[in-house]
């Protein structure tokens, strides 16, 4: 493959190369045209739910240190706002952004125009109706009180049908593909498409439709809560990284064989995770021990993915100054490594003891769904949207506000809350420390949490403004990509990368 740095030095381009580039450009344009409507529906919906989730998150966070805030509104009590926020972010923002990215990636990797778009329009409408109805129900007090499953029983069938339509479309797309090679990104996407319905239907059957009695409910709840991140959001996020890095850099992934090892070790070990959150519970000792061992084995897929991504970036880190997609994608990839390594260590009994039931776990969860997955989705949307709308992003300043608000916000959230949560756990283990003193100790960290949430919300507002401006084609018309740092060599290098025909290393 041609390295984009070759574009800096003048060289002759053959007629055959020019013809191939033109053919590939026409094919990409046709694919993007065919995916525009359904992908924009899912992306626009995800941005809407991101804003609703941000409002609910700020209310819930303020209530942690100022419990009298909106105390007279029953719809705004912490017990309703917090689960509404969690479900809006998980099923509204994150899932819909992930599905939108998945649709576009599947079409691009299949090198085929989208067929049967009506399936996806119906899916998008059902998904939005389900999230809207579920959110209103939670705020009205009709919650099932099962984490990640607070939506009442009439919502899961809507989301399940919406998902089935996406899965059916993906299967038809795969059968209709022109590209016979199956890329690593497609492995992860199809894994997510297979794993999520198994998770979602099984947990609803065992906890909602025909509830399993006793302590088994706790084990099932943590099995789902842990695996919805690891077997739904994580495969979509990793598939996106494996696509975007080669495309932005114009070079193949460092090692195809590391990709294989990372994929199959994730499939083998992650589904056993979850029970390590129940250390000390009245469960069979072997169940918790197997979960701890599987959590430690996660260093294999996480390590191989980290090495693969880092070695792909070597020699091209300077492009982080210029490319919005690369900034968000690399930040998300680094967060994946950090949160996964921390999660494995947190499963050890010696570390679990002082951290369980503390804000440490809350910080860890946010680094996963936000620092990793949400940042990857931001990077994907920055890459995909101009190819759908034919309009470049309007403001580099707003992109910078978005990046530093979200990246700085999640770091300001994660680091202090992790430290405060760890000390909180030590104080809870000290029989001489009154519990109320432990609560008072955490209050400054909860104020910092609200400040960090405000930073992220500012970033989200900047992103939403950019998104609307892009759809409506407001601002100055640009013929070149919007770069955050605009020397001519960056523009030439990124332009050469886009012209290079590369998905992943075969």
Secondary structure, DSSP 8 states (H G I E B T S, - for coil): ---GGGGGS-----HHHHHHHHHHHHHHHHHHHHHHHHHHHHHHHHHHHHHHHHHHHHHHHHHHH-TTTTTT-GGGSHHHHHHHHHHIIIIIIIHHHHHHHHHHHHHHHHTS----HHHHHHHHHHHHHHHHHHHHHHHTT-----TT--S-HHHHHHHHHHHHHHHHHHHHHHHT-S--S--HHHHHHHHHHHHHHHHHHHHHIIIIIS---TTHHHHHHHHHHHHHIIIIIHHHHHHHHHHHHHHHHTS--S-HHHHHHHHHHHHHHGGGTTGGGGTTSSS-HHHHHHHHHHHHHTHHHHHHHHHHHHHHHTT-GGGGGT-HHHHHHHHHHHHHHHHHHHHHHHTSHHHHHHHTTSHHHHHHHHIIIIIIIIHHHHHHHHHHHHHHHS---S-HHHHHHHHHHHHHHHHHHHHHHHHHHHHHHHHHH-TTS-HHHHHHHHHHHHHHHHHHHHHHHHHHHHHHHHHHHHHHT-S---SS---SS--HHHHHHHHHHHHS--SS--
